[in-house]
Amino acid sequence: MASIEAATEVAHMYDTVLILDFGSQYSHLITRRIREVGVYCELLPCTQKISELKFKPKGVILSGSPFSITDEGAPHVDPEVFKLGVPILGICYGLQEIARNLGGETSLAVKREYGHAELSLDPQADHHSYNLFQDVPSPTNVWMSHGDHLESPPKDFVIIGSTATSAYAAVAHNLLPIYGIQFHPEVTHSIDGSLVLRNFVIGICECEANWTMASFIDKELERIRTLVGSHGSVIGAVSGGVDSTVAAVLMKRAIGDRFHAVLVDNGVMRLNECAQVKKTLADNLGINLTVADASELFLGRLKGVTEPEKKRKIIGNTFIEVFESEAHKIDEISRENGLGPIDWLLQGTLYPDVIESISFKGPSATIKSHHNVGGLLEDMRLKLIEPLRELFKDEVRALGALLEIPEDLVWRHPFPGPGIAIRVLGEVTPSQVEIARLADHIYIEEIKKAGLYRQISQAYAALLPVRSVGVMGDQRTYEQVIALRAVESKDFMTADWFPMPAETMKRISNRIINEVKGVNRVLYDVSSKPPSTIEFE
């Protein structure tokens, strides 16, 4: 049993670096930077008990934190981490945590240091600490963000870098591969930060740089087959988006027609969505697909509802009801055909979702509910399978390309589970959905024509719950307003608004006002995340 369990853990397949998160806003960036150099890593909360760790890491990184090391209730690492016998790198708060555990002294800085700093390096060429800053010029520009600082390093630690305001900006144990740096190498403001992280994970931890989607495919297919077995069947919801499509194609390759995909038409999908998804998944990719048209049911239950969270819950609960009904039908047919019962539920969870749920801060206060089928698990007694759980969005796209999924689908912008319902601010009616749907179709069509689609991470049109005065021909109009949103983002945890060219905007606005009946004004959203969210609701 142990070998099967090991085969289901990605961390057993690759050299893995463990990142212990103390709640820093930059922790996910550490994960990204290390993945970018071809090394697999996992992020866990700093409260992780080392004795309960399911894998032996090749190295450990202690992240920064919004806390002061001197705060009552400040987070602290399990001291057993220092007995693992692997290299350790402490970043900012992580440096202070190393000092706290190994006998150094920290204190509140007289003045908080935030912003650029010039780091002067002083590692000895014959000392192991030289490897951390190999090929890094001195001085180098780094990014500081701290209120505490190291007052005196622990015994047997040497200084290997300093700034004008921080005498111990980089330290290392004289004999052991334990390092602490006050700056944040994971942010782009630290010019040579990625090189420092690369030196640590490859040069010091000696990790093999073999984390690629090409290597992941075969390992993941084998993992799915091991989990599901030779007779198990899997059911999963698909939407036409890149995540569910990549997950579905992986399942198809792994277990063939024992994977059953279900597309629920909720009446609030994009223009011609269901027909396109059926053509792509069933006709072109050969996936075993069932389409359930429940549009009237969804729109009927949304009638008169204006509160965003209530919309999401209605759509989520109705989705579960429809999906469960289809699952029971498929289960019966599967048994009758001798394929066995449905044992597993496929979900397209991505790593940012995992990070959000396991961060030291804990699950965030509910900003808005996320549409998923988690409520199905207890009722249907299905086991969960999440083949994309360890991947970031860009890794999913790379995987999709290797699986030979059509390029336009691989690069398709994300679409929320509640669909156009949360892009129609106010009551959701068939006529309002149609306005938002047509405006969105024109918008996406024009940014594709302008060659901008791949530069934008997500774009959509929303219908605002206001009316404005206008003039069309010789007639006064009092009609609705469309708001356009386009953002740039690497991982959707933060996002900046996209600087849309004026000529492109002019064409989009003209087309929407002329072609979408009931609209006489178009606006463009220029807010970033945070403080705004990507979706309006």
Secondary structure, 3 states (H helix, E strand, C coil): CHHHHHHCCHHHCCCEEEEEECCCCCHHHHHHHHHHCCCEEEEEECCCCHHHCCCCCCEEEECCCCCCCCCCCCCCCCHHHHHCCCCEEEECHHHHHHHHHHCCEEEEEEEEEEEEEEEEECCCCCCHHHHHHCCCCCCEEEEEEEEEEEEECCCCEEEEEECCCCCCCEEEECCCCEEEECCCCCCCCCCCHHHHHHHHHHHHCCCCCCCCHHHHHHHHHHHHHHHHCCCCEEEEECCCCHHHHHHHHHHHHHHHHHEEEEEEECCCCCCCHHHHHHHHHHHHCCCCEEEEECHHHHHHHHCCCCCHHHHHHHHHHHHHHHHHHHHHHHHHHHHHCCCCCEEEEECCCCHHHHHHHHCCCCCCCCCCCCCCCCCHHHHHCCEEECCCCCCCHHHHHHHHHHCCCCHHHHCCCCCCCCHHHHCECCCCCHHHHHHHHHHHHHHHHHHHHCCCHHHCCEEEEEEEEEEEEEEECCEEEEEEEEEEEEEECCCCCCEEECCCCHHHHHHHHHHHHHHCCCEEEEEECCCCECCCCCCCC
